[in-house]
């Protein structure tokens, strides 16, 4: 991959009017020294998403493609099919790319020969609940050793946030799996690695991400993640990592503790549940003291929601 190669930023959107202008402006303000286009796959929306896109189409040449199915993989594949770049940069309606994102990513592709490079999802909250969720998404108790959440050393990895792809690699493995509403990025990276391409983590590629605004919406997000992860594991049994197995094991243990709590071994069952709740409380206190932000006390509940929702979705969810 040559530095200065044509680049296409592809983005599926639906009901993203609130933050879409900021996201598009960040895509259009890249410092990349080469051809760059922005291709947005529009899914039917109930807000002003289309009006904003049409304005950017007229003023900045943003390319709009239709995504009538409305799913993320169908939108990504439609945008990639229209895109002309040798490098494909994935973005979404919650991600704000820094100005040097594309130039840094293309340089990393050229240096490593990887099929996909990406970096850190830097969660940034505005409201108190969002700030707590953002901390939960970077706390090791919440996300384990996932480098794309917490950062780390550059190198080959299993998956990255968003992704910047060598188009040749994408075409070789057939693009995104249209059957996977969630976890289609991880599954694509499995196929890339199986085909001999490296997936490369570069901590310099840090993207601002706006987390969900309520614990209820966080629950739905992580329940869906767990549900669709099980579908990925069915397709690729060897792809499951320890950090991904932990939530379903936890949910099974908590369910077993509830059963024990109703039997003669009540003390043991209550003790297990109490220990987990105490650990979540400790996470919240730690984050609140460290950040001097009282809202960080909600970090513990947010971590619990992420764990239990993901694990429940994995064990019981239906696509």
Secondary structure, 3 states (H helix, E strand, C coil): CCCCCCEEEEEEECCCHHHHHHHHHHHHCCCCCCCEEEEEEECCCCCCHHHHHHHHHHHHCCEEEECCCCCHHHHHHHHHHHCCCCEEEEEECCEECCCCHHHHHHHHHHHHCCCEEEEEEEECCCCHHHHHHHHHCCCHHHHCCCHHHHCCCCEECCCCEEEEEEHHHHHHHCCCCCCCCCCHHHHHHHHHHHCCCCEEEEEEEEEEECCCCCHHHHHHHHHHHHHHHHHHHHHCHHHCCHHHHHHHHHHHHHHHHHHHHCCCCHHHHHHHHHHHHHHHHHHHHHHHHHHCCHHHHHHHHHHHHHHHHHHHHHHHCCC
